[in-house]
Amino acid sequence: MATPKTLVLTVTEIRGLLDARELLPGMREAFVKYSMERSVPARRFPVVLPDTVTTGAGGMVLAPGILPGIPAYTVKVNAKFPDADPAIKGVILLHDIETGDLLSVLESGHITTLRTGLAGAIAADALARKDASRVAIIGAGTQGRVQLSSLALVREISAVSVFDTAPDAAERYAAEHHEGIACEIRSVGSVAAAVEGADIVITSTWATEPFLFDGMIAPGAHITTIGPDSPNESEVDAELIRKSLFVCDDRDLAIEMGAIGGVGLDADAIHAEIGEVIAGAKSGRSSPDQITIFGSVGLAFQDLAAAWLVYEKARAGGQGRTIAFF
């Protein structure tokens, strides 16, 4: 019997294979399948590092990535070092679901970045008002960029304001070309200035304390909070969440290590999972003045949807290299 070989794919190869527009419909379908058909919940396992390591640094294992119709599963191991560039690095392991054979080892950073951006766009498209076009970005890092370009795939954008605790980062963000964005991008000096009049607010920070509070957000606005994906992280205040329609990617993890648990709330604060809203099993926005919030922890099935697409395209195109690990 031939020894199964493992396809190894680098970040350069993955960038050439993974297109956001191509992945978008599969990601939307994956959210529905996860919420409506899942038999095994996705889990996230924090890896706590010693106090001598850089503040905020840690690891994360995401498993199992399983979706009906895909004959494989993923396990992802990521390192998070906020002061590094890139801040998130690691690998995704793609296994045959019937035999356990290691089909592929894929660099995880680009896949994580792109699928997270698409998750935010899918949620905003489902929850934001249809005329929402003015966007506030809080956090001018990589994810702040990808969230905006992903949102441009599903919505027309008429204005963008950006704030970062590092003013130079916000100014660079505003000066850059962003794919799909034809309007001016303004760098502003505070969170309040960024969110004033915004229809869609996207937060992607390392914050451990809320900075969005009740009264700051315009009636009818939508918020996507990306930052809280580990215990004790938060961006949106508990009172603002209570007064809004809160939708998550996974109920249990939103409480365990997401935006809900980060401010001490429980399951009563969660209206639905985004897959339930997309499927029509749960209602979405109920009025033009309602504030909606999507809290994303980031789940292993999202990695699988992207990794399987990349793996299939790489095999069809003869890209990457194979190794007989075993």
NORLINGI-V519490 format. One record per helix or strand. SS is the DSSP state (alpha for helix, beta for strand). FROM is the first residue (numbers start at 1). TO is the last residue. If there is no record, write none. Layout:
# NORLINGI-V519490
ss: [SS	SS]
from: [FROM	FROM]
to: [TO	TO]
This chain:
# NORLINGI-V519490
ss: [beta	alpha	alpha	beta	beta	beta	beta	beta	alpha	beta	alpha	beta	alpha	beta	alpha	beta	beta	beta	beta	alpha	beta	alpha	alpha	alpha	beta	alpha	beta	alpha	beta]
from: [6	11	20	43	58	72	88	102	109	134	142	159	167	185	191	200	212	222	236	238	245	251	261	267	272	274	292	300	321]
to: [9	17	37	47	65	80	96	107	127	138	151	163	175	187	195	203	212	225	236	242	248	257	263	269	273	279	295	317	323]
